[in-house]
Amino acid sequence: MIERRPILDFISHLVLILGVLIVAFPIYVAFVASTQSAEQAAQAPISLVPGTHFLSNYAQVISRGASGNISMPPVGHMMWVSLVSAVLIATGKIAISMLSAFAMVYFRFRFRSVFFWMIFLTLMLPVEVRITPTYKVVSDLHMLNTYAGLTIPLIASATATFLFRQFFLTVPDELAEAARIDGAGPLRFFKDVLWPLSRTNLIALFVIMFIYGWNQYLWPLLVATDQSMYPVGIGIKTLIAGGDAAVDWNMVMATLILAMLPPGLVVVVMQRWFVKGLVDTEK
């Protein structure tokens, strides 16, 4: 029996609406500023009415990529760098994690548990601890200002390996036995059985890893010394000049809005599979 309480329902919906408004208001302010002129965007308090420079501002940051006295690559190019890096990082993390988890669950070899816990313990090491030796290796291999340098050091993931291992442990052993009786080898079992079962988990992890790769800032700041390899995160920081230089906040906000679109689109498109991969317990 479900008891309906209109007052509690009203309060719950009111809290949710207020939460959405609080989260969405800064985004709305950024959008409004991106449609105004530099003088209007610099006023305090800023007007909450959209301006008339929407097309010109967005066309400038996408195609020309200049802001005042600061020259930078077009935002379109920086978003392409971020997109390629995010896709490579997400794909690489999933591929390596799935294969390593598959080996640890379905293959019997010495020190299997030791290797797993060695991988798992890397979660305790923050990026800053290993960033200097990693940079040294990338520099010695001449991978600075390359997509390989931006992505390869970030594609290993202990978290994804752990999650895939835990999922593979829930797959009934009878499936592996049936595949073995039918003459299917390990890769055939992986492709025809584990891959379809892991699809929702894979999509959920892809969304998380894509956003992780898209939002990278510290590592690209070190390995991307050429402006042509700047991701959009570094581009936003470049727009916010220091010292006495004037900041064109309308251009900064336009870049921010554009930078939010790809990860937001990925979440919206994959939302159903993302939620199912996180909460679905049926195997």
VOGU-3710 file (C-alpha; in Angstrom, 3 decimals, decimal comma):
1> mierrpildf> 0,000/0,000/0,000  1,341/3,391/-1,041  0,349/6,295/1,170  0,008/9,593/-0,647  0,948/12,717/1,252  0,345/15,827/-0,886  2,183/18,144/1,498  5,341/16,028/1,496  5,150/15,684/-2,287  4,862/19,448/-2,627
11> ishlvlilgv> 7,840/20,040/-0,318  9,916/17,437/-2,162  9,181/18,998/-5,542  9,845/22,489/-4,161  13,252/21,420/-2,849  14,107/19,811/-6,195  13,050/22,917/-8,125  15,081/25,180/-5,836  18,092/22,890/-6,254  17,802/23,016/-10,036
21> livafpiyva> 17,495/26,806/-9,981  20,542/27,179/-7,755  22,604/24,965/-10,056  21,281/26,472/-13,294  21,498/30,153/-12,329  25,295/30,500/-12,773  25,001/28,807/-16,168  22,280/31,261/-17,159  24,441/34,202/-16,033  27,338/32,858/-18,118
31> fvastqsaeq> 25,063/32,528/-21,143  23,721/36,059/-20,714  27,252/37,451/-20,441  28,268/35,560/-23,576  25,608/37,438/-25,576  26,674/40,911/-24,459  29,441/43,278/-25,432  32,661/43,441/-23,420  31,534/46,656/-21,701  28,140/45,235/-20,746
41> aaqapislvp> 29,647/41,993/-19,427  32,103/43,940/-17,265  29,395/45,964/-15,523  28,492/45,225/-11,919  25,876/44,057/-11,324  25,564/42,306/-14,655  22,295/42,526/-16,531  20,260/39,328/-16,560  18,753/40,138/-19,962  20,476/38,491/-22,970
51> gthflsnyaq> 22,292/40,904/-25,243  22,435/41,273/-29,003  25,979/39,984/-29,633  25,216/36,266/-29,500  26,167/35,413/-33,076  29,179/37,711/-33,288  30,677/36,577/-29,972  30,307/32,868/-30,658  31,495/33,231/-34,252  34,602/35,033/-33,040
61> visrgasgni> 35,640/32,518/-30,387  34,885/29,521/-32,625  36,619/30,728/-35,777  39,133/33,424/-34,886  39,949/32,736/-31,264  41,138/36,210/-30,295  40,273/38,172/-27,192  41,571/41,688/-26,786  45,361/41,609/-26,771  45,449/37,861/-26,120
71> smppvghmmw> 45,913/35,628/-29,137  44,817/32,034/-28,816  43,759/29,182/-31,117  40,120/29,092/-32,191  37,855/27,475/-29,632  36,697/25,055/-32,304  40,240/23,705/-32,618  40,719/23,502/-28,855  37,429/21,651/-28,501  38,640/19,201/-31,145
81> vslvsavlia> 41,815/18,589/-29,129  39,734/18,053/-25,997  37,318/15,753/-27,855  40,070/13,559/-29,308  41,846/13,391/-25,952  38,647/12,559/-24,048  37,610/9,819/-26,492  41,094/8,261/-26,515  41,346/8,371/-22,721  37,862/6,884/-22,198
91> tgkiaismls> 38,340/4,205/-24,847  41,821/3,309/-23,637  40,758/3,092/-20,003  37,838/0,808/-20,828  39,818/-1,444/-23,168  42,743/-1,938/-20,789  40,520/-2,302/-17,737  38,216/-4,871/-19,333  41,086/-7,020/-20,565  42,982/-6,856/-17,284
101> afamvyfrfr> 39,840/-7,676/-15,272  39,049/-10,530/-17,686  42,518/-11,985/-17,199  42,320/-11,756/-13,412  38,911/-13,427/-13,195  39,069/-16,139/-15,846  42,749/-17,068/-15,990  44,629/-18,958/-13,299  48,209/-17,815/-12,774  50,525/-17,322/-9,846
111> frsvffwmif> 50,262/-14,164/-7,775  47,002/-13,221/-9,461  45,641/-11,618/-6,299  48,934/-9,854/-5,669  48,840/-8,221/-9,100  45,246/-7,149/-8,573  45,982/-5,522/-5,231  49,052/-3,833/-6,696  46,778/-2,278/-9,309  44,181/-1,409/-6,696
121> ltlmlpvevr> 46,750/0,271/-4,441  47,557/2,761/-7,196  44,267/4,421/-6,226  46,070/5,640/-3,118  48,617/7,550/-5,210  47,425/10,991/-6,318  48,386/12,227/-9,757  50,735/14,828/-8,289  52,948/12,096/-6,782  53,791/10,542/-10,144
131> itptykvvsd> 53,443/13,535/-12,413  57,141/14,488/-12,434  58,534/11,046/-13,414  55,685/10,635/-15,910  56,553/13,952/-17,504  60,211/12,889/-17,684  59,278/9,691/-19,521  56,979/11,518/-21,942  59,646/14,128/-22,623  62,353/11,509/-23,253
141> lhmlntyagl> 60,038/9,723/-25,688  59,451/13,016/-27,560  55,713/12,896/-26,965  55,285/16,509/-25,864  52,652/18,397/-27,862  51,173/15,173/-29,221  47,911/13,346/-28,659  49,931/10,378/-27,433  51,505/12,504/-24,734  48,129/13,904/-23,719
151> tipliasata> 46,407/10,529/-23,459  48,700/7,513/-22,972  49,813/8,395/-19,404  46,127/8,687/-18,392  44,570/5,588/-19,939  45,317/3,158/-17,109  42,525/3,039/-14,533  42,520/1,001/-11,338  38,945/2,075/-10,642  37,605/0,726/-13,930
161> tflfrqfflt> 39,622/-2,481/-13,509  38,126/-2,995/-10,069  34,566/-2,354/-11,282  34,875/-4,713/-14,240  36,432/-7,386/-12,039  33,572/-7,167/-9,581  31,066/-7,407/-12,418  32,781/-10,398/-14,026  32,711/-12,191/-10,660  28,910/-11,985/-10,708
171> vpdelaeaar> 28,642/-13,710/-14,105  27,563/-17,331/-13,528  30,324/-19,895/-13,990  27,900/-21,972/-16,035  28,236/-19,516/-18,916  31,988/-20,044/-19,050  31,541/-23,820/-18,809  28,939/-23,810/-21,592  31,193/-21,723/-23,823  34,106/-24,078/-23,143
181> idgagplrff> 31,965/-27,121/-24,020  30,900/-25,451/-27,278  34,562/-24,992/-28,172  34,701/-21,248/-27,683  38,114/-19,889/-26,789  38,765/-17,127/-24,240  38,486/-14,290/-26,758  35,309/-15,751/-28,243  33,792/-15,999/-24,760  34,857/-12,443/-24,057
191> kdvlwplsrt> 33,371/-11,150/-27,319  30,109/-13,105/-27,414  29,251/-13,360/-23,710  31,022/-10,841/-21,494  30,949/-7,933/-23,915  27,126/-7,906/-24,359  26,591/-8,393/-20,621  28,949/-5,509/-19,835  27,400/-3,038/-22,250  25,529/-0,909/-19,710
201> nlialfvimf> 28,503/-0,890/-17,304  30,752/0,027/-20,214  28,564/2,973/-21,226  28,347/4,229/-17,643  32,134/4,107/-17,316  32,568/5,717/-20,733  30,499/8,721/-19,650  32,521/9,102/-16,448  35,872/8,658/-18,184  34,906/10,967/-21,065
211> iygwnqylwp> 34,105/13,786/-18,655  37,336/13,018/-16,788  39,322/13,298/-20,003  37,480/16,406/-21,172  38,136/18,257/-17,904  41,859/17,538/-17,807  43,889/20,631/-16,969  47,039/19,908/-14,965  48,537/17,262/-17,248  47,867/19,125/-20,536
221> llvatdqsmy> 49,273/22,254/-18,922  52,617/20,432/-18,631  52,821/18,507/-21,901  51,101/20,993/-24,245  53,580/23,820/-24,678  52,364/24,609/-28,201  49,102/26,536/-28,475  47,945/24,237/-31,269  47,665/21,411/-28,703  45,809/23,398/-26,058
231> pvgigiktli> 42,586/21,740/-24,854  39,657/23,987/-24,103  40,359/24,034/-20,356  43,744/25,682/-20,884  42,172/27,990/-23,469  39,730/29,308/-20,882  42,580/30,006/-18,471  44,514/31,755/-21,240  41,576/34,053/-21,884  41,579/35,174/-18,244
241> aggdaavdwn> 44,704/37,306/-18,448  46,515/38,464/-15,361  47,989/41,810/-14,450  46,546/44,955/-15,940  45,264/43,323/-19,120  41,551/43,717/-19,667  39,503/40,542/-19,679  36,789/40,171/-22,290  34,361/38,342/-20,058  31,832/37,960/-22,837
251> mvmatlilam> 34,373/35,869/-24,781  35,315/33,921/-21,666  31,688/33,079/-20,970  31,053/32,117/-24,589  33,996/29,720/-24,392  32,667/28,324/-21,115  29,251/27,645/-22,644  30,821/25,913/-25,647  33,071/23,859/-23,374  30,044/22,562/-21,444
261> lppglvvvvm> 28,169/21,376/-24,520  30,032/18,140/-25,459  30,069/16,518/-21,987  26,496/17,660/-21,423  25,468/16,139/-24,754  27,193/12,855/-23,893  25,350/12,677/-20,563  21,977/13,482/-22,147  22,355/11,012/-25,018  23,626/8,180/-22,805
271> qrwfvkglvd> 21,585/8,999/-19,713  19,354/5,922/-19,855  22,252/3,489/-20,231  24,346/5,452/-17,760  21,757/5,153/-14,986  21,060/1,515/-15,824  24,756/0,676/-15,714  25,081/2,195/-12,244  21,947/0,837/-10,565  20,898/-2,269/-12,503
281> tek> 21,657/-5,455/-10,574  20,159/-7,938/-13,037  22,728/-10,047/-14,846
//
